[in-house]
Amino acid sequence: MTDQRSDLARLQRETIRQLAMETARLQNRPAPQVIWHAITMALVCILLGVAIAVGLTLLGRIL
């Protein structure tokens, strides 16, 4: 089972790397810039989701 998990993890990393490289090529930008942009967008989305959840919780308590 651990061999399958490690194989899947390796495949996932390789797929993400290929996707980042292809995105960088299509956008004609360096790969590290594309990767940092994706990480930044993911963090912004997570923070926005947390803020919405907290806001809805507080709104529910008020009402």
mmCIF file as Biopython writes it, N, C-alpha, C and O atoms, coordinates in Angstrom:
data_model
#
loop_
_atom_site.group_PDB
_atom_site.id
_atom_site.type_symbol
_atom_site.label_atom_id
_atom_site.label_alt_id
_atom_site.label_comp_id
_atom_site.label_asym_id
_atom_site.label_entity_id
_atom_site.label_seq_id
_atom_site.pdbx_PDB_ins_code
_atom_site.Cartn_x
_atom_site.Cartn_y
_atom_site.Cartn_z
_atom_site.occupancy
_atom_site.B_iso_or_equiv
_atom_site.auth_seq_id
_atom_site.auth_asym_id
_atom_site.pdbx_PDB_model_num
ATOM 1   N N  . MET A ? 1  ? 0.823   -1.191 0.000   1.0 0.0 1  A 1 
ATOM 2   C CA . MET A ? 1  ? 0.000   0.000  0.000   1.0 0.0 1  A 1 
ATOM 3   C C  . MET A ? 1  ? 0.870   1.258  0.000   1.0 0.0 1  A 1 
ATOM 4   O O  . MET A ? 1  ? 0.543   2.233  -0.676  1.0 0.0 1  A 1 
ATOM 5   N N  . THR A ? 2  ? 1.977   1.245  0.754   1.0 0.0 2  A 1 
ATOM 6   C CA . THR A ? 2  ? 2.833   2.429  0.785   1.0 0.0 2  A 1 
ATOM 7   C C  . THR A ? 2  ? 3.531   2.634  -0.556  1.0 0.0 2  A 1 
ATOM 8   O O  . THR A ? 2  ? 3.810   3.769  -0.943  1.0 0.0 2  A 1 
ATOM 9   N N  . ASP A ? 3  ? 3.815   1.536  -1.270  1.0 0.0 3  A 1 
ATOM 10  C CA . ASP A ? 3  ? 4.412   1.680  -2.600  1.0 0.0 3  A 1 
ATOM 11  C C  . ASP A ? 3  ? 3.449   2.381  -3.542  1.0 0.0 3  A 1 
ATOM 12  O O  . ASP A ? 3  ? 3.853   3.228  -4.339  1.0 0.0 3  A 1 
ATOM 13  N N  . GLN A ? 4  ? 2.165   2.023  -3.447  1.0 0.0 4  A 1 
ATOM 14  C CA . GLN A ? 4  ? 1.170   2.674  -4.293  1.0 0.0 4  A 1 
ATOM 15  C C  . GLN A ? 4  ? 1.051   4.150  -3.945  1.0 0.0 4  A 1 
ATOM 16  O O  . GLN A ? 4  ? 0.942   4.995  -4.834  1.0 0.0 4  A 1 
ATOM 17  N N  . ARG A ? 5  ? 1.071   4.459  -2.659  1.0 0.0 5  A 1 
ATOM 18  C CA . ARG A ? 5  ? 0.974   5.863  -2.240  1.0 0.0 5  A 1 
ATOM 19  C C  . ARG A ? 5  ? 2.174   6.664  -2.705  1.0 0.0 5  A 1 
ATOM 20  O O  . ARG A ? 5  ? 2.022   7.791  -3.175  1.0 0.0 5  A 1 
ATOM 21  N N  . SER A ? 6  ? 3.358   6.100  -2.581  1.0 0.0 6  A 1 
ATOM 22  C CA . SER A ? 6  ? 4.547   6.825  -3.019  1.0 0.0 6  A 1 
ATOM 23  C C  . SER A ? 6  ? 4.548   6.996  -4.537  1.0 0.0 6  A 1 
ATOM 24  O O  . SER A ? 6  ? 4.973   8.032  -5.048  1.0 0.0 6  A 1 
ATOM 25  N N  . ASP A ? 7  ? 4.074   5.980  -5.254  1.0 0.0 7  A 1 
ATOM 26  C CA . ASP A ? 7  ? 3.960   6.098  -6.710  1.0 0.0 7  A 1 
ATOM 27  C C  . ASP A ? 7  ? 2.951   7.175  -7.090  1.0 0.0 7  A 1 
ATOM 28  O O  . ASP A ? 7  ? 3.192   7.965  -8.003  1.0 0.0 7  A 1 
ATOM 29  N N  . LEU A ? 8  ? 1.831   7.206  -6.393  1.0 0.0 8  A 1 
ATOM 30  C CA . LEU A ? 8  ? 0.822   8.228  -6.672  1.0 0.0 8  A 1 
ATOM 31  C C  . LEU A ? 8  ? 1.332   9.622  -6.326  1.0 0.0 8  A 1 
ATOM 32  O O  . LEU A ? 8  ? 1.072   10.577 -7.057  1.0 0.0 8  A 1 
ATOM 33  N N  . ALA A ? 9  ? 2.050   9.743  -5.224  1.0 0.0 9  A 1 
ATOM 34  C CA . ALA A ? 9  ? 2.607   11.032 -4.834  1.0 0.0 9  A 1 
ATOM 35  C C  . ALA A ? 9  ? 3.632   11.508 -5.861  1.0 0.0 9  A 1 
ATOM 36  O O  . ALA A ? 9  ? 3.660   12.686 -6.217  1.0 0.0 9  A 1 
ATOM 37  N N  . ARG A ? 10 ? 4.467   10.598 -6.331  1.0 0.0 10 A 1 
ATOM 38  C CA . ARG A ? 10 ? 5.457   10.941 -7.349  1.0 0.0 10 A 1 
ATOM 39  C C  . ARG A ? 10 ? 4.770   11.366 -8.641  1.0 0.0 10 A 1 
ATOM 40  O O  . ARG A ? 10 ? 5.173   12.346 -9.267  1.0 0.0 10 A 1 
ATOM 41  N N  . LEU A ? 11 ? 3.739   10.635 -9.041  1.0 0.0 11 A 1 
ATOM 42  C CA . LEU A ? 11 ? 2.993   10.958 -10.248 1.0 0.0 11 A 1 
ATOM 43  C C  . LEU A ? 11 ? 2.310   12.321 -10.119 1.0 0.0 11 A 1 
ATOM 44  O O  . LEU A ? 11 ? 2.267   13.095 -11.075 1.0 0.0 11 A 1 
ATOM 45  N N  . GLN A ? 12 ? 1.782   12.603 -8.937  1.0 0.0 12 A 1 
ATOM 46  C CA . GLN A ? 12 ? 1.134   13.897 -8.705  1.0 0.0 12 A 1 
ATOM 47  C C  . GLN A ? 12 ? 2.148   15.039 -8.800  1.0 0.0 12 A 1 
ATOM 48  O O  . GLN A ? 12 ? 1.877   16.061 -9.431  1.0 0.0 12 A 1 
ATOM 49  N N  . ARG A ? 13 ? 3.309   14.867 -8.177  1.0 0.0 13 A 1 
ATOM 50  C CA . ARG A ? 13 ? 4.346   15.900 -8.257  1.0 0.0 13 A 1 
ATOM 51  C C  . ARG A ? 13 ? 4.794   16.131 -9.694  1.0 0.0 13 A 1 
ATOM 52  O O  . ARG A ? 13 ? 4.963   17.273 -10.122 1.0 0.0 13 A 1 
ATOM 53  N N  . GLU A ? 14 ? 4.985   15.052 -10.432 1.0 0.0 14 A 1 
ATOM 54  C CA . GLU A ? 14 ? 5.420   15.160 -11.828 1.0 0.0 14 A 1 
ATOM 55  C C  . GLU A ? 14 ? 4.353   15.842 -12.686 1.0 0.0 14 A 1 
ATOM 56  O O  . GLU A ? 14 ? 4.673   16.656 -13.552 1.0 0.0 14 A 1 
ATOM 57  N N  . THR A ? 15 ? 3.096   15.507 -12.442 1.0 0.0 15 A 1 
ATOM 58  C CA . THR A ? 15 ? 2.003   16.118 -13.197 1.0 0.0 15 A 1 
ATOM 59  C C  . THR A ? 15 ? 1.908   17.613 -12.900 1.0 0.0 15 A 1 
ATOM 60  O O  . THR A ? 15 ? 1.722   18.415 -13.815 1.0 0.0 15 A 1 
ATOM 61  N N  . ILE A ? 16 ? 2.031   17.987 -11.640 1.0 0.0 16 A 1 
ATOM 62  C CA . ILE A ? 16 ? 1.986   19.398 -11.261 1.0 0.0 16 A 1 
ATOM 63  C C  . ILE A ? 16 ? 3.159   20.148 -11.890 1.0 0.0 16 A 1 
ATOM 64  O O  . ILE A ? 16 ? 2.993   21.270 -12.369 1.0 0.0 16 A 1 
ATOM 65  N N  . ARG A ? 17 ? 4.341   19.535 -11.888 1.0 0.0 17 A 1 
ATOM 66  C CA . ARG A ? 17 ? 5.511   20.168 -12.491 1.0 0.0 17 A 1 
ATOM 67  C C  . ARG A ? 17 ? 5.303   20.372 -13.993 1.0 0.0 17 A 1 
ATOM 68  O O  . ARG A ? 17 ? 5.607   21.440 -14.524 1.0 0.0 17 A 1 
ATOM 69  N N  . GLN A ? 18 ? 4.788   19.351 -14.671 1.0 0.0 18 A 1 
ATOM 70  C CA . GLN A ? 18 ? 4.531   19.473 -16.106 1.0 0.0 18 A 1 
ATOM 71  C C  . GLN A ? 18 ? 3.482   20.541 -16.392 1.0 0.0 18 A 1 
ATOM 72  O O  . GLN A ? 18 ? 3.608   21.294 -17.357 1.0 0.0 18 A 1 
ATOM 73  N N  . LEU A ? 19 ? 2.453   20.606 -15.561 1.0 0.0 19 A 1 
ATOM 74  C CA . LEU A ? 19 ? 1.415   21.620 -15.740 1.0 0.0 19 A 1 
ATOM 75  C C  . LEU A ? 19 ? 1.991   23.024 -15.565 1.0 0.0 19 A 1 
ATOM 76  O O  . LEU A ? 19 ? 1.665   23.931 -16.330 1.0 0.0 19 A 1 
ATOM 77  N N  . ALA A ? 20 ? 2.846   23.203 -14.560 1.0 0.0 20 A 1 
ATOM 78  C CA . ALA A ? 20 ? 3.479   24.504 -14.332 1.0 0.0 20 A 1 
ATOM 79  C C  . ALA A ? 20 ? 4.380   24.884 -15.504 1.0 0.0 20 A 1 
ATOM 80  O O  . ALA A ? 20 ? 4.386   26.038 -15.932 1.0 0.0 20 A 1 
ATOM 81  N N  . MET A ? 21 ? 5.132   23.934 -16.018 1.0 0.0 21 A 1 
ATOM 82  C CA . MET A ? 21 ? 6.021   24.212 -17.146 1.0 0.0 21 A 1 
ATOM 83  C C  . MET A ? 21 ? 5.222   24.569 -18.402 1.0 0.0 21 A 1 
ATOM 84  O O  . MET A ? 21 ? 5.585   25.495 -19.128 1.0 0.0 21 A 1 
ATOM 85  N N  . GLU A ? 22 ? 4.160   23.852 -18.650 1.0 0.0 22 A 1 
ATOM 86  C CA . GLU A ? 22 ? 3.319   24.129 -19.821 1.0 0.0 22 A 1 
ATOM 87  C C  . GLU A ? 22 ? 2.638   25.493 -19.688 1.0 0.0 22 A 1 
ATOM 88  O O  . GLU A ? 22 ? 2.540   26.239 -20.662 1.0 0.0 22 A 1 
ATOM 89  N N  . THR A ? 23 ? 2.172   25.813 -18.484 1.0 0.0 23 A 1 
ATOM 90  C CA . THR A ? 23 ? 1.555   27.120 -18.248 1.0 0.0 23 A 1 
ATOM 91  C C  . THR A ? 23 ? 2.569   28.227 -18.472 1.0 0.0 23 A 1 
ATOM 92  O O  . THR A ? 23 ? 2.256   29.239 -19.098 1.0 0.0 23 A 1 
ATOM 93  N N  . ALA A ? 24 ? 3.781   28.043 -17.965 1.0 0.0 24 A 1 
ATOM 94  C CA . ALA A ? 24 ? 4.835   29.042 -18.153 1.0 0.0 24 A 1 
ATOM 95  C C  . ALA A ? 24 ? 5.150   29.213 -19.634 1.0 0.0 24 A 1 
ATOM 96  O O  . ALA A ? 24 ? 5.343   30.333 -20.107 1.0 0.0 24 A 1 
ATOM 97  N N  . ARG A ? 25 ? 5.201   28.106 -20.362 1.0 0.0 25 A 1 
ATOM 98  C CA . ARG A ? 25 ? 5.497   28.189 -21.787 1.0 0.0 25 A 1 
ATOM 99  C C  . ARG A ? 25 ? 4.388   28.933 -22.523 1.0 0.0 25 A 1 
ATOM 100 O O  . ARG A ? 25 ? 4.669   29.786 -23.364 1.0 0.0 25 A 1 
ATOM 101 N N  . LEU A ? 26 ? 3.126   28.618 -22.214 1.0 0.0 26 A 1 
ATOM 102 C CA . LEU A ? 26 ? 2.000   29.267 -22.888 1.0 0.0 26 A 1 
ATOM 103 C C  . LEU A ? 26 ? 1.904   30.750 -22.549 1.0 0.0 26 A 1 
ATOM 104 O O  . LEU A ? 26 ? 1.514   31.555 -23.395 1.0 0.0 26 A 1 
ATOM 105 N N  . GLN A ? 27 ? 2.257   31.117 -21.318 1.0 0.0 27 A 1 
ATOM 106 C CA . GLN A ? 27 ? 2.194   32.517 -20.906 1.0 0.0 27 A 1 
ATOM 107 C C  . GLN A ? 27 ? 3.497   33.260 -21.188 1.0 0.0 27 A 1 
ATOM 108 O O  . GLN A ? 27 ? 3.600   34.462 -20.939 1.0 0.0 27 A 1 
ATOM 109 N N  . ASN A ? 28 ? 4.486   32.543 -21.704 1.0 0.0 28 A 1 
ATOM 110 C CA . ASN A ? 28 ? 5.788   33.124 -22.024 1.0 0.0 28 A 1 
ATOM 111 C C  . ASN A ? 28 ? 6.395   33.829 -20.802 1.0 0.0 28 A 1 
ATOM 112 O O  . ASN A ? 28 ? 6.901   34.948 -20.891 1.0 0.0 28 A 1 
ATOM 113 N N  . ARG A ? 29 ? 6.326   33.138 -19.669 1.0 0.0 29 A 1 
ATOM 114 C CA . ARG A ? 29 ? 6.882   33.648 -18.417 1.0 0.0 29 A 1 
ATOM 115 C C  . ARG A ? 29 ? 7.779   32.576 -17.820 1.0 0.0 29 A 1 
ATOM 116 O O  . ARG A ? 29 ? 7.642   31.397 -18.148 1.0 0.0 29 A 1 
ATOM 117 N N  . PRO A ? 30 ? 8.697   32.976 -16.943 1.0 0.0 30 A 1 
ATOM 118 C CA . PRO A ? 30 ? 9.545   31.972 -16.283 1.0 0.0 30 A 1 
ATOM 119 C C  . PRO A ? 30 ? 8.720   31.073 -15.354 1.0 0.0 30 A 1 
ATOM 120 O O  . PRO A ? 30 ? 7.763   31.527 -14.727 1.0 0.0 30 A 1 
ATOM 121 N N  . ALA A ? 31 ? 9.099   29.811 -15.276 1.0 0.0 31 A 1 
ATOM 122 C CA . ALA A ? 31 ? 8.355   28.834 -14.469 1.0 0.0 31 A 1 
ATOM 123 C C  . ALA A ? 31 ? 8.262   29.226 -12.994 1.0 0.0 31 A 1 
ATOM 124 O O  . ALA A ? 31 ? 7.183   29.100 -12.416 1.0 0.0 31 A 1 
ATOM 125 N N  . PRO A ? 32 ? 9.349   29.699 -12.350 1.0 0.0 32 A 1 
ATOM 126 C CA . PRO A ? 32 ? 9.214   30.069 -10.933 1.0 0.0 32 A 1 
ATOM 127 C C  . PRO A ? 32 ? 8.163   31.159 -10.701 1.0 0.0 32 A 1 
ATOM 128 O O  . PRO A ? 32 ? 7.460   31.146 -9.690  1.0 0.0 32 A 1 
ATOM 129 N N  . GLN A ? 33 ? 8.061   32.097 -11.641 1.0 0.0 33 A 1 
ATOM 130 C CA . GLN A ? 33 ? 7.060   33.153 -11.509 1.0 0.0 33 A 1 
ATOM 131 C C  . GLN A ? 33 ? 5.650   32.567 -11.573 1.0 0.0 33 A 1 
ATOM 132 O O  . GLN A ? 33 ? 4.770   32.974 -10.814 1.0 0.0 33 A 1 
ATOM 133 N N  . VAL A ? 34 ? 5.440   31.621 -12.470 1.0 0.0 34 A 1 
ATOM 134 C CA . VAL A ? 34 ? 4.134   30.968 -12.599 1.0 0.0 34 A 1 
ATOM 135 C C  . VAL A ? 34 ? 3.804   30.193 -11.331 1.0 0.0 34 A 1 
ATOM 136 O O  . VAL A ? 34 ? 2.668   30.230 -10.856 1.0 0.0 34 A 1 
ATOM 137 N N  . ILE A ? 35 ? 4.789   29.493 -10.782 1.0 0.0 35 A 1 
ATOM 138 C CA . ILE A ? 35 ? 4.571   28.692 -9.577  1.0 0.0 35 A 1 
ATOM 139 C C  . ILE A ? 35 ? 4.229   29.595 -8.389  1.0 0.0 35 A 1 
ATOM 140 O O  . ILE A ? 35 ? 3.299   29.299 -7.639  1.0 0.0 35 A 1 
ATOM 141 N N  . TRP A ? 36 ? 4.975   30.701 -8.210  1.0 0.0 36 A 1 
ATOM 142 C CA . TRP A ? 36 ? 4.689   31.606 -7.096  1.0 0.0 36 A 1 
ATOM 143 C C  . TRP A ? 36 ? 3.328   32.274 -7.257  1.0 0.0 36 A 1 
ATOM 144 O O  . TRP A ? 36 ? 2.626   32.513 -6.274  1.0 0.0 36 A 1 
ATOM 145 N N  . HIS A ? 37 ? 2.960   32.573 -8.493  1.0 0.0 37 A 1 
ATOM 146 C CA . HIS A ? 37 ? 1.647   33.166 -8.739  1.0 0.0 37 A 1 
ATOM 147 C C  . HIS A ? 37 ? 0.539   32.177 -8.337  1.0 0.0 37 A 1 
ATOM 148 O O  . HIS A ? 37 ? -0.455  32.564 -7.723  1.0 0.0 37 A 1 
ATOM 149 N N  . ALA A ? 38 ? 0.724   30.914 -8.689  1.0 0.0 38 A 1 
ATOM 150 C CA . ALA A ? 38 ? -0.273  29.889 -8.339  1.0 0.0 38 A 1 
ATOM 151 C C  . ALA A ? 38 ? -0.363  29.709 -6.821  1.0 0.0 38 A 1 
ATOM 152 O O  . ALA A ? 38 ? -1.457  29.572 -6.274  1.0 0.0 38 A 1 
ATOM 153 N N  . ILE A ? 39 ? 0.776   29.708 -6.149  1.0 0.0 39 A 1 
ATOM 154 C CA . ILE A ? 39 ? 0.783   29.570 -4.687  1.0 0.0 39 A 1 
ATOM 155 C C  . ILE A ? 39 ? 0.080   30.761 -4.045  1.0 0.0 39 A 1 
ATOM 156 O O  . ILE A ? 39 ? -0.709  30.598 -3.115  1.0 0.0 39 A 1 
ATOM 157 N N  . THR A ? 40 ? 0.369   31.950 -4.542  1.0 0.0 40 A 1 
ATOM 158 C CA . THR A ? 40 ? -0.254  33.165 -4.009  1.0 0.0 40 A 1 
ATOM 159 C C  . THR A ? 40 ? -1.764  33.122 -4.187  1.0 0.0 40 A 1 
ATOM 160 O O  . THR A ? 40 ? -2.512  33.446 -3.265  1.0 0.0 40 A 1 
ATOM 161 N N  . MET A ? 41 ? -2.210  32.723 -5.371  1.0 0.0 41 A 1 
ATOM 162 C CA . MET A ? 41 ? -3.648  32.655 -5.632  1.0 0.0 41 A 1 
ATOM 163 C C  . MET A ? 41 ? -4.319  31.621 -4.722  1.0 0.0 41 A 1 
ATOM 164 O O  . MET A ? 41 ? -5.425  31.851 -4.234  1.0 0.0 41 A 1 
ATOM 165 N N  . ALA A ? 42 ? -3.659  30.497 -4.496  1.0 0.0 42 A 1 
ATOM 166 C CA . ALA A ? 42 ? -4.221  29.474 -3.613  1.0 0.0 42 A 1 
ATOM 167 C C  . ALA A ? 42 ? -4.360  30.004 -2.192  1.0 0.0 42 A 1 
ATOM 168 O O  . ALA A ? 42 ? -5.384  29.781 -1.546  1.0 0.0 42 A 1 
ATOM 169 N N  . LEU A ? 43 ? -3.348  30.700 -1.703  1.0 0.0 43 A 1 
ATOM 170 C CA . LEU A ? 43 ? -3.416  31.257 -0.347  1.0 0.0 43 A 1 
ATOM 171 C C  . LEU A ? 43 ? -4.500  32.323 -0.234  1.0 0.0 43 A 1 
ATOM 172 O O  . LEU A ? 43 ? -5.201  32.391 0.776   1.0 0.0 43 A 1 
ATOM 173 N N  . VAL A ? 44 ? -4.639  33.148 -1.256  1.0 0.0 44 A 1 
ATOM 174 C CA . VAL A ? 44 ? -5.687  34.164 -1.248  1.0 0.0 44 A 1 
ATOM 175 C C  . VAL A ? 44 ? -7.064  33.501 -1.204  1.0 0.0 44 A 1 
ATOM 176 O O  . VAL A ? 44 ? -7.944  33.945 -0.467  1.0 0.0 44 A 1 
ATOM 177 N N  . CYS A ? 45 ? -7.248  32.453 -1.980  1.0 0.0 45 A 1 
ATOM 178 C CA . CYS A ? 45 ? -8.532  31.748 -1.984  1.0 0.0 45 A 1 
ATOM 179 C C  . CYS A ? 45 ? -8.825  31.106 -0.629  1.0 0.0 45 A 1 
ATOM 180 O O  . CYS A ? 45 ? -9.963  31.135 -0.161  1.0 0.0 45 A 1 
ATOM 181 N N  . ILE A ? 46 ? -7.810  30.531 -0.005  1.0 0.0 46 A 1 
ATOM 182 C CA . ILE A ? 46 ? -7.995  29.923 1.314   1.0 0.0 46 A 1 
ATOM 183 C C  . ILE A ? 46 ? -8.377  30.985 2.341   1.0 0.0 46 A 1 
ATOM 184 O O  . ILE A ? 46 ? -9.306  30.793 3.126   1.0 0.0 46 A 1 
ATOM 185 N N  . LEU A ? 47 ? -7.655  32.107 2.331   1.0 0.0 47 A 1 
ATOM 186 C CA . LEU A ? 47 ? -7.958  33.184 3.279   1.0 0.0 47 A 1 
ATOM 187 C C  . LEU A ? 47 ? -9.348  33.766 3.029   1.0 0.0 47 A 1 
ATOM 188 O O  . LEU A ? 47 ? -10.067 34.084 3.976   1.0 0.0 47 A 1 
ATOM 189 N N  . LEU A ? 48 ? -9.725  33.905 1.773   1.0 0.0 48 A 1 
ATOM 190 C CA . LEU A ? 48 ? -11.056 34.404 1.455   1.0 0.0 48 A 1 
ATOM 191 C C  . LEU A ? 48 ? -12.130 33.432 1.952   1.0 0.0 48 A 1 
ATOM 192 O O  . LEU A ? 48 ? -13.155 33.861 2.481   1.0 0.0 48 A 1 
ATOM 193 N N  . GLY A ? 49 ? -11.906 32.156 1.790   1.0 0.0 49 A 1 
ATOM 194 C CA . GLY A ? 49 ? -12.847 31.155 2.285   1.0 0.0 49 A 1 
ATOM 195 C C  . GLY A ? 49 ? -12.991 31.196 3.793   1.0 0.0 49 A 1 
ATOM 196 O O  . GLY A ? 49 ? -14.099 31.095 4.320   1.0 0.0 49 A 1 
ATOM 197 N N  . VAL A ? 50 ? -11.877 31.343 4.486   1.0 0.0 50 A 1 
ATOM 198 C CA . VAL A ? 50 ? -11.916 31.437 5.947   1.0 0.0 50 A 1 
ATOM 199 C C  . VAL A ? 50 ? -12.652 32.705 6.372   1.0 0.0 50 A 1 
ATOM 200 O O  . VAL A ? 50 ? -13.455 32.675 7.304   1.0 0.0 50 A 1 
ATOM 201 N N  . ALA A ? 51 ? -12.381 33.812 5.693   1.0 0.0 51 A 1 
ATOM 202 C CA . ALA A ? 51 ? -13.053 35.067 6.034   1.0 0.0 51 A 1 
ATOM 203 C C  . ALA A ? 51 ? -14.561 34.964 5.813   1.0 0.0 51 A 1 
ATOM 204 O O  . ALA A ? 51 ? -15.343 35.459 6.624   1.0 0.0 51 A 1 
ATOM 205 N N  . ILE A ? 52 ? -14.964 34.332 4.734   1.0 0.0 52 A 1 
ATOM 206 C CA . ILE A ? 52 ? -16.398 34.151 4.471   1.0 0.0 52 A 1 
ATOM 207 C C  . ILE A ? 52 ? -17.026 33.265 5.540   1.0 0.0 52 A 1 
ATOM 208 O O  . ILE A ? 52 ? -18.117 33.562 6.026   1.0 0.0 52 A 1 
ATOM 209 N N  . ALA A ? 53 ? -16.350 32.187 5.909   1.0 0.0 53 A 1 
ATOM 210 C CA . ALA A ? 53 ? -16.880 31.284 6.933   1.0 0.0 53 A 1 
ATOM 211 C C  . ALA A ? 53 ? -17.042 32.003 8.272   1.0 0.0 53 A 1 
ATOM 212 O O  . ALA A ? 53 ? -18.067 31.859 8.938   1.0 0.0 53 A 1 
ATOM 213 N N  . VAL A ? 54 ? -16.039 32.769 8.657   1.0 0.0 54 A 1 
ATOM 214 C CA . VAL A ? 54 ? -16.107 33.508 9.910   1.0 0.0 54 A 1 
ATOM 215 C C  . VAL A ? 54 ? -17.226 34.539 9.847   1.0 0.0 54 A 1 
ATOM 216 O O  . VAL A ? 54 ? -17.992 34.692 10.799  1.0 0.0 54 A 1 
ATOM 217 N N  . GLY A ? 55 ? -17.319 35.250 8.715   1.0 0.0 55 A 1 
ATOM 218 C CA . GLY A ? 55 ? -18.373 36.248 8.554   1.0 0.0 55 A 1 
ATOM 219 C C  . GLY A ? 55 ? -19.758 35.648 8.638   1.0 0.0 55 A 1 
ATOM 220 O O  . GLY A ? 55 ? -20.640 36.212 9.285   1.0 0.0 55 A 1 
ATOM 221 N N  . LEU A ? 56 ? -19.963 34.513 7.994   1.0 0.0 56 A 1 
ATOM 222 C CA . LEU A ? 56 ? -21.267 33.861 8.056   1.0 0.0 56 A 1 
ATOM 223 C C  . LEU A ? 56 ? -21.588 33.354 9.460   1.0 0.0 56 A 1 
ATOM 224 O O  . LEU A ? 56 ? -22.735 33.399 9.904   1.0 0.0 56 A 1 
ATOM 225 N N  . THR A ? 57 ? -20.560 32.873 10.144  1.0 0.0 57 A 1 
ATOM 226 C CA . THR A ? 57 ? -20.763 32.411 11.528  1.0 0.0 57 A 1 
ATOM 227 C C  . THR A ? 57 ? -21.184 33.579 12.417  1.0 0.0 57 A 1 
ATOM 228 O O  . THR A ? 57 ? -22.125 33.462 13.202  1.0 0.0 57 A 1 
ATOM 229 N N  . LEU A ? 58 ? -20.488 34.696 12.289  1.0 0.0 58 A 1 
ATOM 230 C CA . LEU A ? 58 ? -20.837 35.875 13.091  1.0 0.0 58 A 1 
ATOM 231 C C  . LEU A ? 58 ? -22.211 36.405 12.723  1.0 0.0 58 A 1 
ATOM 232 O O  . LEU A ? 58 ? -22.968 36.822 13.599  1.0 0.0 58 A 1 
ATOM 233 N N  . LEU A ? 59 ? -22.543 36.394 11.440  1.0 0.0 59 A 1 
ATOM 234 C CA . LEU A ? 59 ? -23.867 36.847 11.002  1.0 0.0 59 A 1 
ATOM 235 C C  . LEU A ? 59 ? -24.949 35.935 11.567  1.0 0.0 59 A 1 
ATOM 236 O O  . LEU A ? 59 ? -26.012 36.408 11.969  1.0 0.0 59 A 1 
ATOM 237 N N  . GLY A ? 60 ? -24.688 34.639 11.600  1.0 0.0 60 A 1 
ATOM 238 C CA . GLY A ? 60 ? -25.649 33.699 12.166  1.0 0.0 60 A 1 
ATOM 239 C C  . GLY A ? 60 ? -25.888 33.925 13.660  1.0 0.0 60 A 1 
ATOM 240 O O  . GLY A ? 60 ? -27.003 33.761 14.156  1.0 0.0 60 A 1 
ATOM 241 N N  . ARG A ? 61 ? -24.836 34.299 14.357  1.0 0.0 61 A 1 
ATOM 242 C CA . ARG A ? 61 ? -24.987 34.565 15.789  1.0 0.0 61 A 1 
ATOM 243 C C  . ARG A ? 61 ? -25.752 35.862 16.044  1.0 0.0 61 A 1 
ATOM 244 O O  . ARG A ? 61 ? -26.512 35.974 17.006  1.0 0.0 61 A 1 
ATOM 245 N N  . ILE A ? 62 ? -25.537 36.830 15.168  1.0 0.0 62 A 1 
ATOM 246 C CA . ILE A ? 62 ? -26.239 38.108 15.329  1.0 0.0 62 A 1 
ATOM 247 C C  . ILE A ? 62 ? -27.726 37.938 15.066  1.0 0.0 62 A 1 
ATOM 248 O O  . ILE A ? 62 ? -28.568 38.471 15.788  1.0 0.0 62 A 1 
ATOM 249 N N  . LEU A ? 63 ? -28.030 37.183 14.019  1.0 0.0 63 A 1 
ATOM 250 C CA . LEU A ? 63 ? -29.444 36.995 13.671  1.0 0.0 63 A 1 
ATOM 251 C C  . LEU A ? 63 ? -30.032 35.950 14.581  1.0 0.0 63 A 1 
ATOM 252 O O  . LEU A ? 63 ? -31.215 35.629 14.468  1.0 0.0 63 A 1 
#
